[in-house]
Amino acid sequence: HKIFERALHIRTDMLGPDNPAVAEVHQAIADNYRLPGSFKQAMAAETEAMRIRTGAYPEGSVFLAHSLHSRANLLRDMNKASEAISIYKDAMTIHEAVTGKESLQYYQVLGDYGDCLRVEKKLEEADSTLQQALHGIQAIVGKAHIINADHLRAYVMVCIDSNDPEKHSVALAMLDQTIMPICLEVFNE
């Protein structure tokens, strides 16, 4: 965390506290704290990044969509999925308007939204949402990509949670045919 705090200090001194480049460091700090589960620190950094971006960019900016997406992911990870759902929808609305419904950014938010629906036990909606996200992501980056693997993991979890033996078979096949080869490719790079 110290390297990010040092980068924050340098950028703030050089650019001022409200510069969008400072928001990027706050976002990196939030992501760094989120992964090990230090949610209080992650939320503080995320809130500061959002404050700076909201002041720096016009409403509907793709940069705000990125902040909303990150905030929703943080809330989902904090077991606040019901709060995250509306934020994912706001991020998707911006991406749809700015980058289009066929963009990687839109599909990534859609996939994370689907995973959040899974957490909320809305399995049918999660299933169709994740399938749509996976189809779009695979069309853009292919099957052997780490972005695809993360959303495949969420879809496999929907299949497992469904208590449907047919979907369990789908989940096992996906693990064998897709996720394991992606993992092996990533680890061999």
SETIDREN-201719 format. One line per 5 residues: number of its first residue (from 0); their letters; for each residue x, y, z of N, C-alpha, C, O, CB. Coordinates in steps of 0.2 Angstrom, whole numbers, plus 5000, padded with zeros to 4 digits. Glycine has a CB too. Layout:
N
NUM> A> X:Y:Z:X:Y:Z:X:Y:Z:X:Y:Z:X:Y:Z | ... $
//
This chain:
189
0> HKIFE> 5004:4994:5000:5000:5000:5000:5004:5006:5000:5002:5012:4998:4995:5000:5006 | 5010:5006:5002:5015:5012:5003:5016:5015:4996:5017:5021:4996:5021:5010:5007 | 5017:5010:4991:5019:5013:4985:5013:5017:4982:5015:5022:4979:5021:5007:4980 | 5007:5015:4983:5002:5019:4981:5001:5025:4985:4999:5031:4982:4995:5015:4981 | 5002:5025:4991:5002:5031:4995:5007:5036:4993:5006:5042:4993:5002:5029:5003 $
5> RALHI> 5013:5034:4991:5018:5038:4989:5016:5041:4982:5017:5047:4981:5025:5034:4988 | 5013:5037:4978:5011:5040:4971:5006:5045:4972:5006:5050:4968:5009:5034:4967 | 5001:5044:4977:4996:5049:4978:4999:5055:4980:4997:5061:4978:4991:5046:4983 | 5004:5055:4985:5007:5061:4987:5010:5065:4982:5010:5071:4981:5012:5059:4993 | 5014:5061:4978:5017:5065:4972:5013:5068:4967:5013:5074:4965:5022:5059:4968 $
10> RTDML> 5007:5064:4965:5003:5067:4960:4999:5073:4963:4997:5078:4960:4998:5061:4958 | 4997:5072:4970:4993:5078:4973:4998:5084:4973:4995:5089:4972:4991:5075:4980 | 5004:5083:4975:5008:5089:4975:5009:5092:4968:5009:5098:4968:5015:5087:4978 | 5010:5088:4963:5011:5090:4956:5005:5093:4953:5005:5098:4950:5014:5085:4952 | 4999:5090:4954:4993:5091:4950:4988:5095:4954:4983:5097:4951:4991:5085:4947 $
15> GPDNP> 4988:5094:4960:4983:5097:4965:4978:5091:4966:4978:5086:4963:4979:5102:4961 | 4974:5092:4972:4970:5086:4974:4964:5084:4970:4961:5079:4971:4968:5088:4981 | 4962:5089:4966:4956:5087:4962:4957:5086:4954:4952:5086:4950:4951:5093:4962 | 4963:5084:4953:4965:5082:4946:4963:5075:4945:4964:5070:4949:4973:5083:4945 | 4960:5073:4939:4958:5066:4937:4963:5061:4938:4962:5055:4939:4955:5066:4930 $
20> AVAEV> 4970:5063:4937:4975:5059:4938:4976:5056:4945:4978:5051:4946:4982:5062:4935 | 4974:5061:4949:4974:5059:4957:4969:5054:4958:4970:5050:4962:4973:5066:4961 | 4963:5055:4955:4958:5050:4956:4960:5043:4954:4958:5038:4957:4951:5052:4951 | 4964:5042:4948:4966:5036:4946:4970:5032:4952:4970:5026:4952:4970:5037:4940 | 4974:5036:4955:4978:5033:4961:4974:5031:4966:4974:5026:4969:4984:5038:4963 $
25> HQAIA> 4969:5036:4968:4964:5034:4973:4960:5027:4971:4959:5023:4975:4958:5039:4974 | 4959:5026:4965:4955:5020:4962:4960:5014:4963:4958:5009:4965:4953:5021:4955 | 4966:5015:4961:4971:5010:4962:4972:5008:4970:4972:5002:4971:4978:5012:4959 | 4972:5013:4974:4972:5011:4981:4966:5008:4983:4966:5003:4987:4973:5018:4985 | 4960:5010:4981:4954:5006:4982:4954:4999:4980:4952:4994:4984:4948:5010:4979 $
30> DNYRL> 4956:4998:4974:4957:4991:4971:4962:4987:4975:4960:4981:4977:4959:4991:4964 | 4967:4990:4977:4972:4986:4981:4970:4984:4988:4971:4979:4991:4978:4991:4982 | 4966:4989:4991:4963:4987:4998:4957:4982:4997:4956:4978:5001:4960:4993:5001 | 4953:4982:4992:4947:4978:4991:4949:4971:4990:4946:4967:4993:4943:4980:4984 | 4954:4969:4987:4956:4962:4985:4957:4958:4992:4955:4953:4992:4962:4962:4981 $
35> PGSFK> 4961:4961:4997:4962:4957:5003:4956:4958:5008:4956:4955:5013:4968:4959:5006 | 4951:4962:5006:4945:4963:5010:4946:4968:5015:4942:4968:5020:4944:4957:5014 | 4950:4973:5014:4950:4979:5018:4945:4984:5016:4947:4989:5013:4958:4982:5019 | 4939:4983:5017:4934:4987:5014:4933:4994:5016:4931:4998:5012:4927:4983:5015 | 4934:4995:5022:4934:5002:5025:4939:5007:5021:4937:5012:5019:4935:5002:5033 $
40> QAMAA> 4945:5005:5021:4950:5008:5017:4948:5009:5010:4949:5014:5007:4957:5005:5018 | 4946:5003:5007:4944:5003:5000:4938:5008:4998:4939:5012:4993:4942:4996:4998 | 4933:5008:5003:4928:5013:5002:4930:5020:5002:4927:5024:4999:4922:5011:5007 | 4934:5022:5007:4937:5028:5008:4940:5031:5001:4939:5036:4999:4941:5029:5014 | 4945:5027:4999:4948:5028:4993:4944:5029:4987:4944:5033:4982:4954:5023:4991 $
45> ETEAM> 4939:5024:4986:4934:5024:4981:4930:5030:4981:4928:5033:4976:4929:5018:4981 | 4928:5032:4987:4923:5038:4988:4927:5045:4986:4924:5049:4982:4921:5039:4995 | 4934:5045:4987:4938:5051:4985:4939:5051:4977:4938:5056:4974:4945:5051:4988 | 4940:5045:4974:4940:5045:4967:4934:5047:4964:4934:5051:4959:4942:5037:4965 | 4928:5045:4967:4922:5047:4964:4921:5054:4964:4918:5057:4960:4916:5043:4967 $
50> RIRTG> 4922:5057:4970:4922:5064:4971:4925:5068:4966:4923:5073:4963:4924:5066:4978 | 4932:5066:4965:4936:5070:4960:4933:5069:4953:4932:5074:4949:4943:5067:4960 | 4931:5063:4951:4929:5062:4944:4922:5065:4943:4921:5068:4938:4928:5054:4943 | 4918:5066:4948:4911:5069:4948:4912:5076:4947:4909:5080:4943:4907:5068:4954 | 4917:5079:4950:4919:5086:4949:4923:5088:4942:4922:5093:4940:4923:5089:4954 $
55> AYPEG> 4926:5083:4940:4930:5084:4934:4927:5082:4927:4929:5085:4922:4937:5080:4934 | 4922:5078:4927:4919:5076:4921:4912:5077:4921:4909:5077:4926:4920:5068:4920 | 4909:5078:4915:4902:5079:4914:4898:5073:4916:4900:5067:4915:4900:5082:4907 | 4892:5074:4918:4887:5069:4919:4887:5064:4913:4886:5067:4907:4880:5071:4921 | 4887:5058:4914:4887:5053:4908:4893:5051:4905:4894:5048:4900:4882:5056:4903 $
60> SVFLA> 4899:5054:4908:4905:5052:4906:4907:5045:4907:4905:5042:4912:4911:5057:4909 | 4911:5042:4902:4913:5035:4903:4918:5034:4909:4918:5029:4912:4917:5033:4897 | 4921:5040:4911:4925:5039:4917:4921:5039:4924:4923:5035:4928:4930:5046:4918 | 4915:5042:4924:4910:5041:4929:4907:5034:4929:4906:5031:4934:4905:5046:4929 | 4906:5031:4923:4904:5024:4922:4909:5019:4925:4907:5015:4929:4903:5022:4915 $
65> HSLHS> 4916:5021:4924:4921:5016:4927:4921:5017:4935:4921:5012:4938:4928:5019:4925 | 4920:5023:4938:4919:5024:4945:4913:5020:4948:4913:5017:4953:4919:5031:4947 | 4907:5021:4944:4901:5017:4946:4902:5010:4946:4900:5006:4951:4895:5019:4942 | 4906:5007:4941:4907:5000:4941:4911:4998:4946:4910:4993:4950:4910:4998:4934 | 4917:5001:4948:4921:5000:4953:4917:5000:4960:4918:4996:4964:4927:5004:4954 $
70> RANLL> 4913:5005:4961:4909:5006:4967:4904:5000:4968:4904:4997:4973:4905:5012:4967 | 4901:4998:4963:4897:4992:4963:4900:4986:4964:4898:4982:4968:4893:4991:4956 | 4906:4985:4961:4910:4979:4963:4912:4979:4970:4912:4973:4974:4916:4978:4959 | 4914:4984:4973:4916:4985:4980:4910:4983:4985:4911:4979:4989:4918:4992:4982 | 4904:4986:4983:4898:4984:4987:4896:4977:4987:4894:4974:4992:4892:4989:4985 $
75> RDMNK> 4897:4974:4981:4895:4967:4980:4900:4963:4984:4898:4958:4988:4896:4965:4972 | 4907:4965:4984:4911:4961:4988:4910:4962:4996:4912:4958:5000:4918:4963:4986 | 4907:4967:4997:4906:4969:5005:4899:4966:5007:4896:4967:5012:4905:4977:5006 | 4896:4961:5002:4890:4958:5004:4884:4963:5004:4879:4962:5008:4890:4954:5010 | 4884:4968:5000:4879:4973:4999:4877:4973:4992:4876:4978:4989:4882:4980:5001 $
80> ASEAI> 4875:4967:4989:4873:4966:4982:4867:4970:4981:4866:4973:4975:4872:4959:4981 | 4862:4971:4985:4856:4974:4984:4857:4982:4982:4854:4985:4978:4851:4974:4990 | 4862:4985:4986:4864:4992:4984:4868:4992:4978:4868:4997:4974:4869:4994:4990 | 4872:4987:4976:4876:4987:4970:4872:4987:4964:4874:4989:4959:4881:4981:4970 | 4866:4983:4964:4862:4982:4958:4861:4988:4954:4862:4989:4948:4856:4978:4959 $
85> SIYKD> 4858:4993:4958:4856:5000:4954:4862:5003:4952:4862:5007:4947:4852:5004:4959 | 4868:5003:4955:4874:5006:4953:4876:5003:4946:4879:5006:4942:4879:5006:4958 | 4876:4996:4946:4878:4993:4940:4874:4995:4934:4876:4997:4928:4877:4985:4940 | 4867:4996:4935:4862:4998:4930:4864:5005:4928:4864:5007:4922:4855:4998:4933 | 4866:5010:4932:4868:5016:4930:4874:5016:4926:4875:5020:4921:4869:5021:4937 $
90> AMTIH> 4879:5012:4928:4885:5011:4924:4884:5009:4917:4887:5011:4912:4890:5007:4927 | 4879:5004:4917:4877:5001:4910:4874:5006:4906:4875:5006:4900:4873:4995:4911 | 4870:5010:4909:4866:5015:4905:4871:5020:4902:4870:5022:4896:4861:5019:4910 | 4876:5022:4906:4881:5027:4903:4885:5023:4897:4886:5026:4892:4886:5029:4909 | 4888:5017:4899:4891:5014:4893:4887:5013:4887:4890:5013:4882:4894:5007:4896 $
95> EAVTG> 4881:5011:4888:4877:5010:4882:4876:5017:4878:4877:5016:4872:4870:5008:4884 | 4876:5022:4881:4875:5029:4878:4882:5031:4875:4882:5034:4870:4873:5034:4883 | 4888:5030:4878:4894:5032:4876:4898:5027:4872:4901:5029:4867:4898:5034:4883 | 4899:5021:4875:4903:5016:4871:4899:5011:4867:4902:5008:4863:4907:5012:4876 | 4892:5011:4868:4888:5006:4865:4887:5000:4868:4891:4998:4872:4891:5005:4858 $
100> KESLQ> 4882:4996:4866:4880:4990:4870:4885:4984:4867:4885:4979:4870:4873:4988:4868 | 4888:4986:4862:4893:4980:4859:4900:4981:4861:4904:4979:4858:4892:4980:4852 | 4901:4985:4867:4908:4987:4869:4910:4982:4874:4906:4979:4878:4909:4994:4871 | 4916:4981:4875:4919:4977:4880:4917:4979:4887:4916:4976:4892:4927:4976:4880 | 4918:4986:4888:4916:4989:4894:4909:4988:4896:4908:4986:4902:4917:4997:4894 $
105> YYQVL> 4904:4988:4892:4897:4987:4893:4897:4979:4895:4893:4978:4900:4893:4988:4887 | 4900:4975:4892:4899:4968:4893:4902:4966:4900:4900:4962:4904:4902:4964:4888 | 4908:4969:4902:4911:4968:4908:4906:4970:4914:4905:4966:4919:4917:4972:4909 | 4903:4976:4913:4898:4978:4918:4892:4973:4919:4890:4972:4924:4896:4986:4917 | 4890:4972:4913:4884:4967:4912:4886:4960:4916:4882:4958:4919:4882:4966:4905 $
110> GDYGD> 4892:4958:4915:4894:4952:4918:4894:4952:4926:4892:4948:4929:4901:4949:4915 | 4897:4958:4928:4897:4959:4935:4891:4960:4938:4889:4958:4944:4902:4965:4937 | 4886:4963:4934:4879:4964:4936:4876:4957:4937:4872:4955:4942:4875:4968:4931 | 4877:4952:4932:4875:4946:4932:4877:4942:4938:4873:4938:4942:4876:4942:4926 | 4884:4943:4940:4886:4940:4946:4883:4942:4952:4882:4938:4957:4894:4941:4946 $
115> CLRVE> 4881:4949:4952:4878:4952:4958:4871:4949:4959:4868:4947:4964:4878:4959:4957 | 4868:4948:4953:4861:4944:4953:4861:4937:4956:4857:4935:4960:4858:4944:4946 | 4867:4934:4954:4868:4927:4957:4869:4928:4965:4866:4924:4968:4874:4924:4954 | 4872:4932:4967:4873:4933:4974:4866:4935:4978:4865:4932:4983:4878:4939:4976 | 4862:4938:4974:4855:4940:4977:4850:4934:4976:4845:4935:4977:4853:4946:4973 $
120> KKLEE> 4853:4928:4973:4849:4922:4972:4843:4923:4967:4838:4920:4967:4846:4920:4978 | 4845:4928:4962:4840:4929:4956:4843:4925:4950:4846:4928:4946:4839:4937:4954 | 4843:4918:4951:4847:4914:4947:4845:4914:4939:4849:4914:4935:4846:4907:4949 | 4838:4914:4938:4836:4914:4931:4838:4921:4927:4841:4920:4922:4828:4914:4930 | 4838:4926:4931:4840:4933:4928:4848:4933:4927:4850:4935:4922:4837:4939:4932 $
125> ADSTL> 4851:4930:4932:4858:4930:4932:4861:4925:4926:4865:4927:4923:4861:4927:4939 | 4857:4920:4925:4859:4915:4920:4859:4919:4913:4864:4918:4910:4854:4909:4920 | 4853:4922:4912:4852:4925:4905:4857:4931:4904:4860:4932:4899:4845:4927:4904 | 4858:4935:4910:4863:4941:4910:4870:4938:4908:4873:4941:4904:4862:4945:4916 | 4872:4933:4912:4879:4931:4911:4880:4928:4904:4885:4929:4901:4880:4926:4917 $
130> QQALH> 4875:4924:4902:4876:4922:4895:4877:4927:4890:4881:4927:4885:4870:4917:4893 | 4873:4932:4891:4873:4938:4886:4880:4941:4887:4883:4943:4882:4868:4943:4887 | 4882:4942:4893:4889:4945:4894:4894:4941:4891:4899:4943:4888:4890:4946:4901 | 4894:4934:4892:4899:4930:4890:4899:4930:4882:4905:4930:4879:4898:4923:4892 | 4893:4930:4879:4893:4930:4872:4897:4936:4869:4901:4936:4864:4886:4930:4869 $
135> GIQAI> 4895:4942:4872:4898:4948:4870:4906:4948:4871:4910:4950:4867:4895:4954:4873 | 4908:4946:4877:4915:4946:4879:4919:4941:4874:4924:4943:4872:4916:4944:4886 | 4916:4935:4873:4920:4931:4869:4920:4933:4862:4925:4932:4858:4916:4924:4869 | 4915:4937:4859:4915:4939:4852:4921:4945:4852:4924:4945:4846:4909:4942:4851 | 4922:4948:4857:4927:4953:4857:4934:4951:4858:4939:4953:4855:4925:4959:4862 $
140> VGKAH> 4935:4947:4864:4942:4945:4866:4943:4938:4865:4949:4936:4866:4943:4947:4873 | 4938:4934:4863:4939:4927:4863:4938:4923:4869:4938:4926:4874:4946:4925:4860 | 4939:4917:4869:4937:4912:4875:4943:4912:4879:4943:4912:4885:4935:4905:4872 | 4949:4912:4876:4955:4911:4880:4958:4918:4883:4963:4920:4881:4961:4908:4876 | 4954:4921:4887:4956:4928:4890:4954:4928:4897:4948:4925:4899:4953:4934:4886 $
145> IINAD> 4957:4931:4901:4956:4931:4909:4949:4935:4910:4946:4933:4915:4962:4935:4912 | 4947:4940:4906:4941:4943:4907:4935:4938:4906:4931:4938:4910:4940:4949:4902 | 4936:4934:4901:4931:4929:4900:4931:4924:4906:4926:4922:4908:4933:4925:4893 | 4937:4922:4908:4937:4917:4914:4933:4919:4920:4930:4916:4923:4944:4916:4916 | 4934:4926:4922:4930:4928:4928:4923:4928:4927:4919:4926:4932:4932:4936:4929 $
150> HLRAY> 4920:4930:4921:4913:4929:4920:4911:4922:4919:4905:4920:4921:4911:4933:4914 | 4915:4918:4916:4913:4911:4916:4913:4908:4923:4908:4904:4924:4919:4907:4912 | 4917:4910:4928:4917:4908:4935:4910:4909:4937:4907:4905:4941:4922:4911:4939 | 4908:4915:4936:4901:4917:4939:4896:4913:4936:4891:4911:4939:4900:4925:4937 | 4896:4912:4929:4891:4908:4926:4891:4901:4929:4886:4898:4930:4892:4908:4918 $
155> VMVCI> 4897:4898:4930:4897:4891:4933:4894:4891:4940:4891:4886:4941:4905:4889:4933 | 4895:4896:4943:4892:4897:4950:4884:4897:4950:4881:4894:4954:4895:4903:4954 | 4882:4900:4945:4874:4900:4943:4872:4893:4942:4867:4891:4945:4872:4905:4938 | 4876:4890:4938:4874:4883:4936:4874:4878:4942:4869:4874:4943:4879:4880:4931 | 4879:4879:4946:4879:4875:4952:4874:4877:4957:4871:4873:4960:4886:4876:4956 $
160> DSNDP> 4872:4883:4958:4867:4886:4963:4860:4884:4961:4856:4884:4965:4868:4893:4964 | 4859:4882:4954:4853:4881:4952:4849:4875:4954:4843:4874:4954:4853:4881:4944 | 4853:4870:4957:4850:4864:4959:4847:4860:4953:4843:4856:4954:4845:4864:4964 | 4850:4861:4947:4847:4858:4941:4853:4853:4938:4858:4856:4936:4845:4863:4935 | 4852:4847:4938:4857:4842:4936:4860:4843:4929:4866:4843:4928:4854:4835:4936 $
165> EKHSV> 4855:4846:4925:4857:4847:4918:4862:4853:4918:4867:4853:4914:4851:4849:4913 | 4861:4858:4922:4865:4864:4923:4872:4862:4926:4877:4865:4925:4862:4870:4926 | 4871:4857:4931:4877:4855:4934:4882:4852:4929:4888:4853:4929:4876:4850:4939 | 4879:4848:4924:4883:4845:4919:4886:4851:4914:4892:4850:4912:4879:4841:4914 | 4883:4856:4913:4885:4862:4909:4891:4865:4913:4896:4866:4910:4880:4867:4908 $
170> ALAML> 4890:4866:4919:4895:4869:4923:4902:4865:4923:4907:4867:4922:4893:4870:4931 | 4901:4858:4924:4907:4854:4924:4911:4854:4917:4917:4854:4916:4905:4847:4925 | 4907:4854:4912:4909:4854:4905:4913:4861:4904:4918:4861:4901:4904:4853:4900 | 4910:4866:4906:4913:4873:4906:4920:4873:4909:4925:4876:4907:4909:4879:4908 | 4920:4870:4915:4926:4870:4919:4932:4866:4915:4937:4869:4915:4925:4867:4926 $
175> DQTIM> 4930:4860:4913:4935:4856:4909:4937:4859:4902:4943:4859:4901:4932:4849:4908 | 4932:4862:4899:4934:4864:4892:4936:4871:4891:4939:4873:4886:4928:4863:4888 | 4934:4876:4896:4936:4883:4895:4940:4886:4901:4945:4888:4900:4929:4886:4895 | 4938:4885:4907:4941:4889:4913:4948:4886:4914:4953:4889:4915:4937:4888:4919 | 4949:4879:4914:4955:4876:4915:4960:4878:4910:4966:4880:4912:4954:4869:4916 $
180> PICLE> 4958:4877:4903:4963:4880:4898:4965:4887:4899:4971:4889:4898:4961:4878:4892 | 4960:4891:4901:4962:4898:4901:4967:4899:4907:4972:4903:4906:4956:4903:4903 | 4966:4896:4913:4970:4896:4919:4977:4894:4917:4982:4897:4919:4967:4892:4925 | 4977:4888:4913:4984:4886:4912:4988:4890:4907:4994:4891:4908:4983:4879:4908 | 4984:4893:4902:4987:4898:4898:4990:4904:4901:4995:4907:4900:4982:4900:4892 $
185> VFNE> 4986:4907:4906:4988:4913:4910:4994:4911:4914:4999:4915:4914:4982:4915:4914 | 4994:4906:4917:4999:4904:4922:5006:4902:4918:5011:4903:4921:4998:4898:4926 | 5005:4900:4912:5011:4898:4908:5014:4904:4904:5020:4904:4901:5009:4893:4902 | 5011:4910:4904:5014:4916:4901:5019:4919:4905:5022:4924:4903:5008:4921:4900 $
//
